[in-house]
Structure formats: structure tokens, C-alpha cells
Amino acid sequence: MDQIKSGEYIARKRKEQELTQMQFAEQVGVSNKTVSKWETGLRMPDVAILQDVCDVLKITVNELLAGEDFTEYSEKESMKKAEDNVIGLMQEVNDIKETKWGGLLGILCSIPIMVCAILLTMVHVVGVINVVYFFNIPAIFYMSGLFLFVLGVTGAFPKYIAGYKCLFHIKKYNEKEMDKIICTLEYVRKLTWIIGFFIFIIHVMAISVNYTHLETTGPFFAVVVVAPFYTVIVEFIHSFILYKCRLTMLDVRRSDKDSK
């Protein structure tokens, strides 16, 4: 379902009924700001008032969801579009559920990692375990923890995992799903650089504040050195997954064309 298309359709049908946004809003029991959000595609009418909106505009629910009149279509074509609307709504409901639970999973995964990062940093500051400097576990935990946390908050975690499933052929996806996965991976590539730069800058600032205490700045300096290196490695991995997913997308499109 295309919310922008539906919004433009609502605006067009409202004008055909010679109603202002305020008049239309009063008839369906909402504010004119809500109507404005509908017409710009930012929101869709709530299910509870969906029929009222259609009655005022003199359209059907299926026409509103499709964003076009069905009068020019045959009965068979109208039924097909109605079925497409139902399938689209079911897909959106599934995506919302996946995003919700996937986001929660991403946040839950990031919490223990971030806790370990803080604890290890404290250990470094008091100078208890110097050998850890060489492995730079805090840098790994900070970067992976922040990465998973952001993916969880933004709801991109499920599609990110789907990229790995696609890479290892664990699950097959249709063209629409592959398009979402590719968009997520492109976002992840940018996120990798942002997090790497953020970690780098934070530790440079920490060194500048404590530059007179070598025992304190040692761990921070180690992170400054390895953070760019880790960022490049992770970026290479994500770029490779994105490349493989794009190839898979081409295969999916070819198979769809062949089936038609």
C-alpha cells in the first residue's frame, strides 16, 4: 500500500466534494492537522473511522487503500485489486511485528555487550589486566554494542539478519523483501563509518583530557589506533554482503520474468 498515493487520492476526492480540510475533519471527527497528515501520506486514517472517511468521500475502503477509483475497472479487475490490498495490509502487519520484535532483540543483544565494555574500561583505568590492551576487547565491545543498539532502536535488525540469511542461502526472499534488505544494508554501511568515527573521536577527547596520566590514556590510545582498522574490516564485510544481495536480487527479477 502506497500511503502517498492514498493521501493524494483523499485530497482529490475531498476537493471533488467541495470540502475544506476543516469541514472534512469536522465530518469525520478529527482535527484538520490529522487530515493534512493523511493527504501528505504521513499517516493513514485509523481503522475505527476508516468507513466514515470513505462515506464522506463517497468511495469504498478498497479504493482508498489503492489510491484510485475502481469505476474504470471490470468486476474481475476490481476483485484483483481488492485482494492485492488485503495482501499488502497483511504484509505491512507482518513487517511491523518483525520490526518490533527484531528491534527488541537487537537492544537486548546490545545491553550485555555495552555492560562488558564499561566494565573492561574500568579494569583498564585501574590497570589490573594490561594484557587485554593488545586484544582491545573494549573497542570491539563498544563498536558492536553501539551498532546493535542503533539497529535495534531503528528496527533495522531483522532486515540486517536477513542479509546474512540471503548470503548463506538460508532463506529465499521475494523482490520486495530483497529491496528492503538492500536498503537496510546500505544504511548499515553508513552506520558503520559513523560509529567508527564516533568511537575514534570520543577516545581522542578522553586522551586530550587525561594526557598527563599515561596509565589512564593507554587504553584510550589503543582504541584510537584500532578503531579505524576495525571499521574498515566491518565495512568490507557489509559491502560484500550487500554485493551478494544485489546479485540475488537480479536472480529474483530474472526468475520472476521467466515465470511470466
N, C-alpha and C positions, 0 to 999 in steps of 0.2 A: 504494500500500500504506500502510495506516494502522498505524504502529508501536504507538501507544497501544492501539488496538483489538486488535491481535495480542497485546500484552503482557497485557491483561486476560483474553484468551482462554487464554493459557498458564497464568495464575494460576488461572483457573476449572477448567481440566482437571486441573491438579496437585492441587487440593483434592478433585476428584472421585475421584482415585486415592488419596486419603488420604495424601499425601506432604507432609512439611515441605519448606521451601526447602533445608535442609541435605541431606535424604535425596534429593531430586530432583537436587541439584547433584552428589552423590556418584555417582549412577547415570549421569549424562551426562559426568562428568569435568571439572567446572568448580567454581568457588567459589560459595558462597551469595550473595556480593555480585553476582556476574555474573547469577545467577538473578533477583535483586532488580532489576537494571537491565533485564532482559528484561521483567519483569512491570510495570514502570513506564513502559515504552515508550522508555527512553533508548537501548537497543541491541536488535539482533536477534541470534539465535543465528548463529554462524559457519556457513558452508556445510559445512565439514568435519564438524560434529556435528549438522547440521540433522535428518538422518534419525534419529539416535539420540534426539534430543529428541522427535520425533514418535512413535517406537516406545514410549518410556516413557509418554507421554501417551495412547497408543493413538488417534492421529489421523493424518491424511495431511498431507503438506507443503502442499498447496493449502489445506487447512482452516486450518493455522497462519498462512499468508500472508494469507488472507482474514479471519481472526479470528472464524470462525463454523463451526458444524457444517454439513456438506453433506447429512446424512441426510434433512432435510426437503425437499430439492430433488429434482426429477426428474433423470434422467441428462443430459438436454439442458441443463438449468439449471446442473448441476454442471460440465459441459464449458465452458459460457459463463464461469462464474466462474474456472475454471482458466485460460482464455485471457486473461481480464482481469488475473489475477495475473502472467502472463508479460509482457503488455504493460506493466503497471505497473513491473515489475522492469527491463525494458529502458529505460523512460523514466527511471528513477532512475539507472541506469548512465550514460545519456547526460548527465543533469544533473550527475553527479559529474565526468565528463570535462570538460564545458563549464565548470564552476566551477573546476576545477584549472587548465586552460589559460588560461581567461579571467583568473583571479587572477594567474597568472604574467605575462600580457600587461600587466595593469594596473600591476604592480610595475615591470616593465621600462620602461613608459612614464613612470613617475613618477621613476625614478632620474636620467635626464639633466636633467629639469626641476629637481629639487632641487639637483643639482650646479650648474646655471646660477644658481639663486637664491643659493647660498652664494658663488659667485664674484662675482656682481654686488654682493652685500652688502659683500664685501671691497673691491671697487672704490670703493663709496660711502664706506666708512670712511676710506680714504686720500685721498678727494676727487679722483680722477683724472677722472671723467666726470660733471660736475654736471648736464648736460642730461638725463640719464636720470631725475633726480628727478621731472621733470614727467610722464614716461610711467609711472613707477612700475612698471617691469618686475619688480623683486623681489617686490612684493606679488602680482602675477599669478602668478609662478612658485611662490611659497610656497603660495598657496591651491590652485592647480591641481595642484601636485605632491603636497601632502598629501591632497587629495581623491582623486586616482588611486591613491595608495598605500593608503589605507584601503579603497577599493573592491576593490583587488587582494587585500589581506590577508583581507578578509571574503568574497571570492568573489562579490561583487555586480556586478563589472564586466560580465560577459556580459549580464545582465538589464538593466543600465543602458544598454548599447549597443542592446539590443533595443527599448528605449523610443524611441530615435531612428529605428530601422528602422520601427517602428509609426507614428511621427509622419509620416514621409515615404513611407509605404506601400511600403517596400522589401520587406517580408516579412509574410506573414499568419500569425497565431498562433491556436491554439485557446483555449477558455475557461480551461483550466487554466494554460496558459502566460501568458495575459494577466493572470491573477490574481497570478502570481509577479512579473511585470513591474511591476504596480501596487504591490505590497508593497515592491518594491525602490525604486521612485521615491518612495514615502512615507518610506522610510528615508533616501534621498538628500536629501530636503528638510530633514530634521532634521540630517543630517550637514553640510549647507551652513552652517546657522546656527552649529553647534558649531565648525567650522573657522574661520569668520569671526571668531567671538568669541575663539577661541584665538590667532589671529594678532594681533588687536587687543590682547589682554592682554599677550602676550609683548613686543610693541613698546612698550607703555606702561611695562612694567617696565624695558626697555632704556633708555628716556628717563630714568626716575627714577634709574637708576644713573649715567648719563653726562650729567646735566642741565647740568653746568658746561662741557661741551665742545660748543659749537654745531656744529662741523664733523662731529662724530660723531653727534649726535642728529638732524641734519637728515633723513637717510634714514629713520630710525625714525619721526620725526614725520609724514613724508609717508605712510608705510604706515598709521599710525594714522588719518589723515584719510580715505584712500581705501578701506581695508578694509571698513568698513560699506557704502560705496557699491557696491563690487564684490559684496559678499554679497547685497545687495538685488537686483541685476541677475541674478545666477546663480539666486537663489531664484525670481525671476519666470519665468525660462526653465524651470526644473524644474517649477514649478506649471503652466505652460502645457502641457508635455509630459504631465504627469500627467492634466490635464483631457482632453486629446485621447485618451489611452489609455483613460480611463474611458468616453468616448463610443464608442470602438472596441469595448470590452468589451460595451456594451449592444447594439451591432450584431451581435456574435458570438452573444450569447444569443438575439437575435431570429431570426437565421438558423438556429440550432440548433432552436428551437421550430418554425419553419416547416418544417424538414426532417422533423420528427417528425409 
